[in-house]
Each structure stands twice: as structure tokens, then as C-alpha cells.
């Protein structure tokens, strides 16, 4: 029914819908790779659940996804990202993977820009902390609503906490896999932009 | 410093350096249906800056917060000439005392369709009883709880704040005189899709 409505109404204007895009930059010594992420179903659920969640500060106060977020890397180079994917295919280190040695998150609102909101998740592994082929990266965000069993979306399918929400992978053609230079730090910058699309 | 870096990166992408795949982008599309007696109109919303801010702020939040629907509402207005702008924070000519006459009843729900091309549909419904509001209906606003403090340079929004607007001035609906003998029901659906 929704599709029918969309087809019957006027053409979208410049700010009819919000686009959320993820761009990932990997830096390891001389090596720099940039690609666009692929969102999995849990990523949509996280945002959708927030928008209709009725929790407030006087009741069971909600917590933001960056309260307990992480980033992991893996070696898989053949499995394309699917909507139902809930973890990396071949994480480096014990599942869900070797955590970064340091990380930070920040966001900026550019009121007059065509890219009004830019959020940056940055994770760094010290030299020698991880090794092998880097073929996939995953962004994990905290799913507070799952943790308190108040899932506002019917059929919501969260399975872990924090939840795997987005993936960058060589199998999707988003970047070229490479062997990690263990003599250099590995830094992954995951920028999420909210734009008028 | 990362801001300029990010903008440059986005520019590269928009210029086609990096290809876009089917699930690269999430899109939030709002479709609004207004029913008042025999009158039924449907149009697409326009997001304002605060709408992007509250979602973006949520994603970087590292502490407790009020969820978007913890204090939401919908208001109507009579303006038919002012197009929606990014900086808009309220309806132009609300019907009733600012921010407007609140609906008599409202509900919010959402469904996840894991195998659909429109995986998530969120539905906000507001109803005004017959005779509660009158005049020309030319604009509608969806107000959500604002969590703007997670972003630097964010605006300080009232709570709840205007997140999205449907307006005759944008060409999204044809303004009409409210039939005060009938209830007025507005269904605001937000679809999260892979664009």
C-alpha cells in the first residue's frame, strides 16, 4: 500500500527524504583505503526503534547507541553483505573480534551545508595488535531497547548487544583487501552523513 | 579537522569516485495522509534541520536521553504560501495557541519487515474530534523529542521540536477548509528503506 501511495503522489523535492550514508577510511602505514558501508537490517532497526520509542527520562531512561559502541575487523573477502547479517564473517581475534586500543565518537551539525550532519566514529589498533588480511570491518552500536526487552518495532530481530549495524567489505567491492602492516597503527574512521537526498 | 576531511570524502563519492551499492544508503521517507469527512489527501513530507539533528544526535549519544517519541505531537496550520526551509522550527500559522491545538488522541507504532524492500514502516496517527479545529488546513507538522546536544553546532530546540512538515506551499497537498462536522485524522508514515 505504501508503494502505491508513493507512486501516485508528486515527485520528491530536494528535502523530501533523509539519506544516511556511511563512508569508511582505513589507514595503515602508507596504505589508505576508502569505501562506502553497507547497512544491515539491524542498522535500520536501531534508527527506527529510536524514532517510535516512548521511553523518557522519568521512566526507564534510554541510552544512546554510542554509550557502548565498538568496531571490529575481519579477514573475509568472499561473502557479500546481507540484510540479515549480525556479525563479521571471519573476525580477527576472538569473536566478535579484537577491540581497538582507542576509540572516539563525535558529531557536527552544519546548518547551511548540503551535508548537514556528520558523525565520526574513529577506532585505532596499535601497531602489532592485529594481523592478517583485512577484508571486512564492522560497526557495532549499543541497542539499549533490546537490553531492556522493550522492542518498539513489531518483528524486531535484534540478537546481540551492542548490535552489528553496518559493514564495509572487500566482497561488496567497497575496498581492496590488504595485508595489515603490523609495524604501523591501524586507524579506521567511519563517517556517517545525514543528507537531504 | 575531521569535518573538512569528511566533506572532501563525500565530495569524492558524489563525483563518482566510489560507486554506490544497493544498501549503501538508508532513506527516511515520510508520507502523510489527511482524512476529514469525504476529503482525503496524501503527500510527502519535507524534513527540516531539526529532523536530521535529532537522528544524528542519537547516533553519537553516549549517555541517557529521552527517546524521540517520549513526547511527540502533531499540529496543523493554515499557511499556504511559505515553503519549508531547513531552519524552520515551527508551523508558520498554527491553528490554536502556539504550537497549535493538540490532537484529541494519538498513537505511534512500527513494524520491521525483514524481507521487504521497505523494511521498516513507522506510523504516527493523530485525531482531532469533530469541531475541535477549524479554518484552512495548509500545513501539518510532526513534532518529536529533540536530543540535539549530542552534536556540536547543533541548534537548541524546544522540546518537542518540529522535525518535518507537510505544506501546501511546497506543493505537497491542496489546502482545504476543515469540515468541522467530521473528525480530522492524519496518518504520518515514515519508511526506512535501502535507497
HADDOCK unambig.tbl for C-alpha pairs under 7 A between the chains (distance, minus, plus):
assign (segid A and resid 9 and name CA) (segid B and resid 43 and name CA) 6.26 0.50 0.50
assign (segid A and resid 15 and name CA) (segid B and resid 46 and name CA) 5.51 0.50 0.50
assign (segid A and resid 15 and name CA) (segid B and resid 47 and name CA) 5.92 0.50 0.50
assign (segid A and resid 16 and name CA) (segid B and resid 29 and name CA) 6.81 0.50 0.50
assign (segid A and resid 16 and name CA) (segid B and resid 44 and name CA) 6.55 0.50 0.50
assign (segid A and resid 16 and name CA) (segid B and resid 45 and name CA) 5.82 0.50 0.50
assign (segid A and resid 16 and name CA) (segid B and resid 46 and name CA) 4.58 0.50 0.50
assign (segid A and resid 16 and name CA) (segid B and resid 47 and name CA) 6.20 0.50 0.50
assign (segid A and resid 17 and name CA) (segid B and resid 27 and name CA) 6.47 0.50 0.50
assign (segid A and resid 17 and name CA) (segid B and resid 28 and name CA) 5.44 0.50 0.50
assign (segid A and resid 17 and name CA) (segid B and resid 29 and name CA) 4.75 0.50 0.50
assign (segid A and resid 17 and name CA) (segid B and resid 30 and name CA) 6.98 0.50 0.50
assign (segid A and resid 17 and name CA) (segid B and resid 46 and name CA) 6.99 0.50 0.50
assign (segid A and resid 17 and name CA) (segid B and resid 47 and name CA) 6.66 0.50 0.50
assign (segid A and resid 18 and name CA) (segid B and resid 27 and name CA) 5.44 0.50 0.50
assign (segid A and resid 18 and name CA) (segid B and resid 28 and name CA) 5.05 0.50 0.50
assign (segid A and resid 18 and name CA) (segid B and resid 29 and name CA) 6.83 0.50 0.50
assign (segid A and resid 19 and name CA) (segid B and resid 25 and name CA) 6.16 0.50 0.50
assign (segid A and resid 19 and name CA) (segid B and resid 26 and name CA) 5.55 0.50 0.50
assign (segid A and resid 19 and name CA) (segid B and resid 27 and name CA) 4.48 0.50 0.50
assign (segid A and resid 19 and name CA) (segid B and resid 28 and name CA) 6.56 0.50 0.50
assign (segid A and resid 20 and name CA) (segid B and resid 25 and name CA) 5.45 0.50 0.50
assign (segid A and resid 20 and name CA) (segid B and resid 26 and name CA) 4.93 0.50 0.50
assign (segid A and resid 20 and name CA) (segid B and resid 27 and name CA) 6.25 0.50 0.50
assign (segid A and resid 21 and name CA) (segid B and resid 24 and name CA) 6.39 0.50 0.50
assign (segid A and resid 21 and name CA) (segid B and resid 25 and name CA) 4.82 0.50 0.50
assign (segid A and resid 21 and name CA) (segid B and resid 26 and name CA) 6.67 0.50 0.50
assign (segid A and resid 35 and name CA) (segid B and resid 18 and name CA) 6.59 0.50 0.50
assign (segid A and resid 36 and name CA) (segid B and resid 24 and name CA) 6.36 0.50 0.50
assign (segid A and resid 37 and name CA) (segid B and resid 24 and name CA) 5.75 0.50 0.50
assign (segid A and resid 38 and name CA) (segid B and resid 23 and name CA) 5.22 0.50 0.50
assign (segid A and resid 38 and name CA) (segid B and resid 24 and name CA) 4.72 0.50 0.50
assign (segid A and resid 39 and name CA) (segid B and resid 23 and name CA) 5.79 0.50 0.50
assign (segid A and resid 39 and name CA) (segid B and resid 24 and name CA) 6.30 0.50 0.50
assign (segid A and resid 44 and name CA) (segid B and resid 192 and name CA) 6.78 0.50 0.50
assign (segid A and resid 48 and name CA) (segid B and resid 120 and name CA) 6.87 0.50 0.50
assign (segid A and resid 50 and name CA) (segid B and resid 67 and name CA) 5.93 0.50 0.50
assign (segid A and resid 50 and name CA) (segid B and resid 68 and name CA) 6.13 0.50 0.50
assign (segid A and resid 51 and name CA) (segid B and resid 67 and name CA) 6.95 0.50 0.50
assign (segid A and resid 51 and name CA) (segid B and resid 68 and name CA) 4.91 0.50 0.50
assign (segid A and resid 51 and name CA) (segid B and resid 69 and name CA) 6.06 0.50 0.50
assign (segid A and resid 52 and name CA) (segid B and resid 68 and name CA) 6.33 0.50 0.50
assign (segid A and resid 52 and name CA) (segid B and resid 69 and name CA) 5.03 0.50 0.50
assign (segid A and resid 52 and name CA) (segid B and resid 108 and name CA) 6.38 0.50 0.50
assign (segid A and resid 52 and name CA) (segid B and resid 109 and name CA) 6.48 0.50 0.50
assign (segid A and resid 52 and name CA) (segid B and resid 110 and name CA) 6.97 0.50 0.50
assign (segid A and resid 53 and name CA) (segid B and resid 67 and name CA) 5.54 0.50 0.50
assign (segid A and resid 53 and name CA) (segid B and resid 68 and name CA) 6.32 0.50 0.50
assign (segid A and resid 53 and name CA) (segid B and resid 69 and name CA) 5.34 0.50 0.50
assign (segid A and resid 53 and name CA) (segid B and resid 70 and name CA) 6.58 0.50 0.50
assign (segid A and resid 54 and name CA) (segid B and resid 67 and name CA) 5.89 0.50 0.50
assign (segid A and resid 54 and name CA) (segid B and resid 68 and name CA) 6.95 0.50 0.50
assign (segid A and resid 54 and name CA) (segid B and resid 69 and name CA) 4.65 0.50 0.50
assign (segid A and resid 54 and name CA) (segid B and resid 70 and name CA) 3.84 0.50 0.50
assign (segid A and resid 55 and name CA) (segid B and resid 66 and name CA) 6.34 0.50 0.50
assign (segid A and resid 55 and name CA) (segid B and resid 67 and name CA) 5.62 0.50 0.50
assign (segid A and resid 55 and name CA) (segid B and resid 70 and name CA) 5.35 0.50 0.50
assign (segid A and resid 56 and name CA) (segid B and resid 66 and name CA) 4.46 0.50 0.50
assign (segid A and resid 56 and name CA) (segid B and resid 67 and name CA) 6.10 0.50 0.50
assign (segid A and resid 56 and name CA) (segid B and resid 70 and name CA) 5.28 0.50 0.50
assign (segid A and resid 57 and name CA) (segid B and resid 65 and name CA) 6.50 0.50 0.50
assign (segid A and resid 57 and name CA) (segid B and resid 66 and name CA) 5.53 0.50 0.50
assign (segid A and resid 61 and name CA) (segid B and resid 64 and name CA) 6.02 0.50 0.50
assign (segid A and resid 61 and name CA) (segid B and resid 65 and name CA) 6.34 0.50 0.50
assign (segid A and resid 61 and name CA) (segid B and resid 66 and name CA) 6.58 0.50 0.50
assign (segid A and resid 62 and name CA) (segid B and resid 64 and name CA) 5.38 0.50 0.50
assign (segid A and resid 62 and name CA) (segid B and resid 65 and name CA) 5.36 0.50 0.50
assign (segid A and resid 62 and name CA) (segid B and resid 66 and name CA) 6.15 0.50 0.50
assign (segid A and resid 62 and name CA) (segid B and resid 67 and name CA) 6.43 0.50 0.50
assign (segid A and resid 63 and name CA) (segid B and resid 63 and name CA) 5.40 0.50 0.50
assign (segid A and resid 63 and name CA) (segid B and resid 64 and name CA) 4.16 0.50 0.50
assign (segid A and resid 63 and name CA) (segid B and resid 65 and name CA) 5.70 0.50 0.50
assign (segid A and resid 64 and name CA) (segid B and resid 58 and name CA) 5.78 0.50 0.50
assign (segid A and resid 64 and name CA) (segid B and resid 59 and name CA) 6.56 0.50 0.50
assign (segid A and resid 64 and name CA) (segid B and resid 60 and name CA) 6.90 0.50 0.50
assign (segid A and resid 64 and name CA) (segid B and resid 61 and name CA) 4.38 0.50 0.50
assign (segid A and resid 64 and name CA) (segid B and resid 62 and name CA) 5.35 0.50 0.50
assign (segid A and resid 64 and name CA) (segid B and resid 63 and name CA) 5.74 0.50 0.50
assign (segid A and resid 64 and name CA) (segid B and resid 64 and name CA) 6.26 0.50 0.50
assign (segid A and resid 64 and name CA) (segid B and resid 65 and name CA) 6.74 0.50 0.50
assign (segid A and resid 65 and name CA) (segid B and resid 59 and name CA) 5.64 0.50 0.50
assign (segid A and resid 65 and name CA) (segid B and resid 60 and name CA) 6.73 0.50 0.50
assign (segid A and resid 65 and name CA) (segid B and resid 61 and name CA) 6.25 0.50 0.50
assign (segid A and resid 65 and name CA) (segid B and resid 62 and name CA) 6.90 0.50 0.50
assign (segid A and resid 66 and name CA) (segid B and resid 59 and name CA) 6.40 0.50 0.50
assign (segid A and resid 66 and name CA) (segid B and resid 60 and name CA) 5.24 0.50 0.50
assign (segid A and resid 66 and name CA) (segid B and resid 61 and name CA) 5.29 0.50 0.50
assign (segid A and resid 66 and name CA) (segid B and resid 62 and name CA) 4.72 0.50 0.50
assign (segid A and resid 67 and name CA) (segid B and resid 61 and name CA) 6.54 0.50 0.50
assign (segid A and resid 67 and name CA) (segid B and resid 62 and name CA) 3.94 0.50 0.50
assign (segid A and resid 67 and name CA) (segid B and resid 63 and name CA) 5.72 0.50 0.50
assign (segid A and resid 105 and name CA) (segid B and resid 60 and name CA) 6.46 0.50 0.50
assign (segid A and resid 106 and name CA) (segid B and resid 60 and name CA) 6.28 0.50 0.50
assign (segid A and resid 107 and name CA) (segid B and resid 60 and name CA) 6.49 0.50 0.50
assign (segid A and resid 107 and name CA) (segid B and resid 151 and name CA) 4.81 0.50 0.50
assign (segid A and resid 107 and name CA) (segid B and resid 152 and name CA) 6.23 0.50 0.50
assign (segid A and resid 108 and name CA) (segid B and resid 151 and name CA) 4.98 0.50 0.50
assign (segid A and resid 108 and name CA) (segid B and resid 152 and name CA) 4.79 0.50 0.50
assign (segid A and resid 108 and name CA) (segid B and resid 153 and name CA) 6.08 0.50 0.50
assign (segid A and resid 109 and name CA) (segid B and resid 151 and name CA) 6.07 0.50 0.50
assign (segid A and resid 109 and name CA) (segid B and resid 152 and name CA) 6.21 0.50 0.50
assign (segid A and resid 109 and name CA) (segid B and resid 153 and name CA) 5.34 0.50 0.50
assign (segid A and resid 109 and name CA) (segid B and resid 154 and name CA) 5.21 0.50 0.50
assign (segid A and resid 110 and name CA) (segid B and resid 153 and name CA) 6.98 0.50 0.50
assign (segid A and resid 117 and name CA) (segid B and resid 52 and name CA) 6.93 0.50 0.50
assign (segid A and resid 117 and name CA) (segid B and resid 53 and name CA) 6.81 0.50 0.50
assign (segid A and resid 117 and name CA) (segid B and resid 56 and name CA) 6.41 0.50 0.50
assign (segid A and resid 119 and name CA) (segid B and resid 60 and name CA) 6.95 0.50 0.50
assign (segid A and resid 152 and name CA) (segid B and resid 110 and name CA) 6.86 0.50 0.50
assign (segid A and resid 153 and name CA) (segid B and resid 110 and name CA) 4.84 0.50 0.50
assign (segid A and resid 153 and name CA) (segid B and resid 111 and name CA) 4.95 0.50 0.50
assign (segid A and resid 153 and name CA) (segid B and resid 112 and name CA) 6.08 0.50 0.50
assign (segid A and resid 154 and name CA) (segid B and resid 110 and name CA) 6.17 0.50 0.50
assign (segid A and resid 154 and name CA) (segid B and resid 111 and name CA) 4.47 0.50 0.50
assign (segid A and resid 154 and name CA) (segid B and resid 112 and name CA) 5.89 0.50 0.50
assign (segid A and resid 155 and name CA) (segid B and resid 111 and name CA) 6.38 0.50 0.50
assign (segid A and resid 155 and name CA) (segid B and resid 112 and name CA) 5.42 0.50 0.50
assign (segid A and resid 156 and name CA) (segid B and resid 112 and name CA) 5.77 0.50 0.50
assign (segid A and resid 191 and name CA) (segid B and resid 6 and name CA) 6.97 0.50 0.50
assign (segid A and resid 194 and name CA) (segid B and resid 52 and name CA) 6.51 0.50 0.50
